[in-house]
Amino acid sequence: MKEILDTTIFKAINKATEELNLNSYVIGGFVRDYYLKRGNAKDIDIVAIGSGIELAKKVADILPGKIKVQVFKNFGTAMLNYNEVEVEFVGARKESYRADSRKPIVENGTLDDDQNRRDFTINAMAFGLNNDNFGELLDPFNGIDDLESKILRTPLDPDITYSDDPLRMMRAIRFATQLGFVIEQDSVDAIKRNNDRIKIISKERITTELNKIILSTKPSIGFEYLHKTGLLQHILPELLALQGVEEVEGQRHKDNFYHSVEVLDNISTETDDLWLRWSALLHDIGKAPTKRFDQKIGWTFHGHEFKGKKMVPAIFKRLKLPLGSDMRFVQKMIMMSSRPVIISEDIVTDSAVRRLLFDAGNEIESLMTLCEADITTKNPRRMKKYKNNFKLVRIKMEEVEEKDKVRNWQPPITGEMIMETFNLKPSKEVGDIKIAIREAILNGDILNNYDEAFAFMVEKGKEMGLTQV
């Protein structure tokens, strides 16, 4: 381990530690990730038995170049950036909590106190940075064994850990998802008992953890835990409402909760786009309120795409997610999520593909990725059929786009041209002619070029009783 710490930043911390006659340690994620072989650290946490702010300033003086130290007096912390690595310094502390807040009452403490307050044993490990223990592992809770066993457990009683700071429940699930670890059963049970404590956590902090789960390699691990522990009912009840299977007259529908998280897993192998992953998670969100049983055709979810689109703003607003273009992208994906599927199941006509390209625009590739991820059948014959059908749609899309150029719609006849041709002012007639030209192109009645569109415009004007100037 000493060779890892034998770098400019750690040598500087060691020297500053000795000059100030205090003890310091690197703790938490840096130590954990060293054993997990997770690559170069982007942030390092340093605990000082004494003033973390004084240590940070001394380290900045020792490091080469002009290093700026950010001091946060209210929190007793300081931060500096060296070679694109953020190093945070804090004095060792002991914490106690009130029932209505996750903000602790802080006292100066020992290294043991500081390790006791950590969320998980794998984050409580530390390396000494002093002359007498440089590079030595200090691991009072056997976090190294939990790393090897891929188990997440709390250093102290999990009920106290999660009740004191309920965000740790989300962090446990996020770490389990990111690292592929198992949360030990006592912790799972404690999260179940304390899940309503998540209500005291700000939506922004919850959503930060939720987004990290969604961006993991296999997000379904996290959503299984969120469901099993009861946290999901407090965070995304609309998703939980999809859970379960009903049977009427021998006809069943699939469990749309598990289907949704499976689609999220599928799309996660194809894209790291957070909002496309959100689209996958929410693509069937409108099925719970639109579910009906029809005696003739069985279970139906008529209009679930439209309903799902309408549900998105309330979800995004509640979770403090962005309400601009990112939200509108998710709405568009949900609204259009069945369009390529319908085309793939029917004869793939030019006009249907032309309209799909026109309506999807620049998001067509995202939409196709979503729809292909939506194939979750376990029947190999059906899986092969669906994938082949989507290949046909993609081939037809390339052919139509090459010929008609409708993806980024630029009308060959503008409103100004229509007004000039018929000596019109801005009016309903101008709009009607523009729409008629667009529909004629999308239907394949005319090609998407100026000559055919102009001739069509003239004829349409005559039908409307307009005179060409």
C-alpha positions, 0 to 999 in steps of 0.5 A, spaced: 500 500 500 505 504 501 507 505 494 500 507 492 501 513 498 508 514 495 505 520 491 506 528 491 499 529 495 500 524 500 507 525 501 505 533 502 499 530 507 504 526 511 509 532 512 504 537 514 501 532 519 508 531 522 509 539 522 503 540 525 504 534 530 497 531 529 495 525 526 491 524 519 488 518 515 485 517 508 478 514 509 472 511 506 472 511 498 479 511 496 481 505 501 475 501 499 476 502 491 483 501 492 481 494 494 476 493 489 481 496 483 476 501 481 481 505 478 484 512 479 480 516 485 477 523 483 476 525 490 480 523 497 477 524 504 482 526 509 481 525 517 485 529 522 485 528 529 485 536 530 483 541 525 482 539 518 482 546 516 489 547 518 491 541 515 489 543 508 492 550 509 499 547 511 498 541 505 497 547 500 503 551 502 507 544 501 504 542 494 508 545 488 504 551 485 499 555 487 493 551 491 487 554 493 483 552 499 476 552 500 474 553 507 467 551 510 467 554 517 460 552 518 462 544 517 469 544 519 471 542 513 476 544 507 477 542 500 483 543 495 484 541 488 490 537 486 491 534 479 484 534 478 483 530 484 478 533 490 481 532 497 477 534 503 479 535 510 475 534 516 477 533 523 475 527 526 468 527 529 463 524 534 455 525 531 449 525 535 442 526 531 435 529 533 429 525 530 426 530 526 433 531 522 439 528 519 443 534 520 448 531 526 450 535 532 457 534 532 463 534 537 470 533 536 472 526 536 477 520 535 479 516 529 474 511 533 469 516 533 469 517 526 469 510 524 463 509 528 459 514 524 461 511 517 455 508 513 458 501 512 464 497 514 467 498 507 467 505 508 470 505 515 477 503 513 482 507 513 490 508 511 495 511 516 498 517 513 503 518 519 510 516 520 509 511 525 503 508 521 504 510 514 500 505 509 497 501 515 490 499 514 486 500 520 479 496 519 476 496 526 469 493 523 472 487 518 470 491 512 476 488 508 472 481 509 465 484 507 469 487 501 471 480 499 464 477 501 461 482 497 456 484 503 454 491 505 453 492 513 453 498 518 458 498 523 453 499 528 446 497 529 443 498 523 436 501 526 440 507 529 445 508 523 438 508 518 434 512 523 439 517 524 441 519 517 435 515 512 439 517 506 444 511 508 438 507 506 438 509 499 446 509 499 446 502 501 441 500 495 446 504 491 452 501 493 449 494 492 447 496 485 453 499 483 458 494 486 454 488 485 454 487 493 448 484 497 445 488 503 446 483 509 439 481 512 439 485 518 440 491 514 434 490 509 430 488 515 432 495 518 431 499 512 424 496 512 422 498 519 425 505 518 423 506 510 418 512 512 424 516 515 426 517 508 421 523 508 425 527 512 430 527 506 430 532 501 428 530 494 434 532 491 438 528 495 434 522 494 434 523 486 441 524 486 442 517 489 436 514 484 439 517 478 446 513 480 442 507 481 439 508 474 445 509 471 448 503 474 450 497 469 444 493 472 439 498 475 434 492 477 438 490 483 436 497 486 429 497 484 428 490 487 431 493 493 427 499 493 421 495 492 423 489 497 424 495 503 418 499 502 422 505 500 419 505 493 412 507 495 415 513 498 419 515 492 415 512 485 409 510 487 407 510 480 412 505 478 410 500 484 402 501 482 404 497 476 406 491 480 402 485 480 398 480 476 390 480 475 387 474 472 379 474 470 376 468 466 383 465 465 386 471 462 392 474 465 396 480 464 404 481 465 407 484 471 408 491 468 413 493 474 418 487 473 417 488 465 419 496 466 425 494 470 427 489 465 426 494 460 431 498 464 436 493 464 436 491 457 437 499 455 442 499 460 447 495 455 446 500 449 446 507 452 448 511 458 443 516 457 440 518 463 434 520 460 433 515 455 434 510 461 428 514 465 424 513 459 425 506 459 423 505 466 417 510 465 415 507 458 409 503 461 407 508 467 400 509 464 398 502 464 396 502 471 390 507 471 388 505 464 388 498 465 381 495 463 378 488 462 374 487 456 370 481 455 371 480 448 379 482 447 381 481 454 386 486 458 387 492 455 391 499 456 388 503 451 391 510 451 396 508 456 402 512 452 398 519 452 396 518 460 404 516 461 406 522 458 401 526 462 404 523 468 411 525 467 411 532 469 408 531 476 413 525 477 419 530 475 416 536 479 416 531 485 423 528 485 426 535 483 428 533 476 429 538 470 422 540 467 425 543 461 428 539 455 430 533 458 423 532 461 420 533 454 424 528 451 422 523 456 415 525 455 416 524 447 419 517 448 413 515 452 408 517 447 411 514 441 414 508 445 408 503 441 409 506 434 415 502 431 412 496 435 405 497 431 409 498 424 413 492 426 407 488 427 404 490 420 406 491 413 412 496 413 409 501 409 413 507 406 408 512 409 408 509 416 415 509 416 415 516 413 410 519 419 415 515 424 421 519 422 417 526 421 414 525 428 421 522 432 425 527 428 432 527 431 430 522 437 428 516 432 435 512 434 433 513 441 426 511 440 428 505 436 433 503 442 427 504 447 423 499 443 428 494 442 429 494 449 422 493 450 422 486 447 422 481 454 419 475 451 422 469 454 420 465 447 426 464 443 421 464 437 418 470 438 424 474 440 427 472 433 421 474 430 421 481 433 428 482 432 427 481 425 421 485 424 425 491 427 431 490 423 426 490 417 423 497 420 430 500 420 432 498 413 425 501 411 427 507 415 434 508 411 430 507 404 425 512 406 430 517 409 434 517 403 429 518 398 424 523 402 429 527 407 423 527 412 427 526 419 429 534 420 423 537 416 424 543 412 418 544 408 419 545 400 414 551 400 414 556 406 408 560 408 411 566 405 411 563 398 404 561 399 402 568 401 406 571 395 403 566 390 396 568 392 397 575 395 395 573 402 396 576 409 397 571 414 391 567 415 388 560 416 388 559 409 396 559 409 396 554 415 391 549 411 395 549 405 402 548 409 398 542 412 396 539 406 403 540 403 406 536 409 400 531 409 401 530 401 408 528 402 408 524 408 402 520 405 407 519 399 402 523 394 408 527 392 415 527 393 419 532 398 421 537 393 420 544 391 417 543 384 412 537 386 410 541 392 409 548 388 404 544 383 400 541 389 400 548 392 397 551 386 392 546 385 390 546 392 389 554 392 384 553 386 380 548 390 380 553 395 378 558 390 384 562 391 387 566 385 395 565 383 398 572 382 
